[in-house]
Amino acid sequence: MTSNQSILDRRAKAIPRGIATASPLAVARAENGEIWDVEGRRFVDFASGIAVTNTGHRHPKVMAAAQAQAEKFGHVAFQVMAYEPYVELAERLNALAPIADAKSIFFTTGAEATENAVKIARAHTGRPGVITFTGAFHGRTQLTLAMTGKAASYRTKGAPPSIGVFHVPFPIPHHGVTEEDSLRALAHVFKADVTPQEVAAIVIEPVQGEGGFYQVPTNFMRKLREICDTYGICLVTDEVQSGFARTGRMFATEHYDIEPDLMPIAKALGGGFPISGVIGKAEIMDAADPGGLGGTYGGNPISCAAALAVLDVIEEEGLCRRADEVGAKMLSRLHDFRRSNTLRPIGDVRGLGAMVAFELVKERGGHEPDPDATKAVTSAALDAGLILLSCGYYANTIRLLAPLTIDMGHLDEGLDMLEDALTQTS
Ligand SMILES: Cc1ncc(COP(=O)(O)O)c(C=O)c1O
């Protein structure tokens, strides 16, 4: 039998260490909320391939749609010939997005989506500046690296300085940054670094993903909308991680009752097949000249077909409602864990729909981050059979990203394993 170790040994020789793998495992197969490694061990999946399999691994409808498309044609390039699945996907998303008159374009990765949103905003405004937030994660290409609001280990070893990109502290009151502090910092950026008339876009994740699942406060988002309206800046809500029913709405932006100018999307859209995109106000989306946008693989037909099936599944299986149910169950257990005196100390517990996270702290009742405990808990959870991901500006957050279709018994089982891990590491 192939062992995990034999694959990891080959990986170490063949693949650079720059792509880190969170677990010492190699996957053999996966089904909805479960994964089996090459040694036949089963795991409950609370990672969903980093927020991709909201509809579960290998959802039968998504697989059937991809297979049916593969029987017709695979790649032709949308830039060579148009095809209906791309057009239909754009039509469906334009109708779903919280934007009155929308157009959509497709790419492959989340970084491409955020990068193109900025490109479109720059073409529309004719301005260079971009404002993002501390703790933000927008990707690993050179521009999106600059936009990402955490230097280590993303922006090290020769990454260029963030020319034209300015970071504002993201409001997290229990870590000492209030909404007022953030707005004051933004005013300072406008004074000291770049005038608002030179800013093309303010880019913000409605709920930070890699940054730690911190939600943008309602008033703060509305204030950003006002500021963008005042100065003609595009408000870009990065929905790459928070989109597609994860937060209990199709898009997390819908929690705010604002209309964004542009929304990068990716991850869960394809249900495991690579596709990303930008949805935006039609007049802004049309700013780039023909030929200025695109990419050979953008909007791959098999991925478009899978994405159309994902949208059907979200609707037919009521996954927005299910996200709230899954999230409520997670939050209730996490609050119990926090109250317990026998488990590892937990600080803030938070969640919007099924985008749920908690912080590990040095002392019960405090907020001082404990990154070592965070590593210990994810590792103990893996030993128990649960795949978990950490994240966070302070590296002390564990995020629970179960598929929204997870069997409720498997959800309980995963939460029991988490409790065991918190007990063992206390
Ligand atoms: C909010 C957000 N934007 C952009 C990205 C980049 O996506 P990708 O890794 O597909 O390039 C991510 C990835 O985690 C993300 O969470």
The ligand as an ORCA input file, in Angstrom:
! r2SCAN-3c Opt
* xyz 0 1
  C     -10.601     36.715      0.333
  C      -9.608     36.078     -0.593
  N      -9.239     36.705     -1.708
  C      -8.384     36.147     -2.578
  C      -7.834     34.903     -2.343
  C      -6.872     34.308     -3.330
  O      -7.440     33.199     -3.932
  P      -6.519     32.104     -4.681
  O      -5.750     31.389     -3.620
  O      -7.500     31.238     -5.402
  O      -5.635     32.856     -5.619
  C      -8.195     34.207     -1.194
  C      -7.623     32.861     -0.901
  O      -7.676     32.352      0.173
  C      -9.104     34.796     -0.286
  O      -9.496     34.169      0.827
*
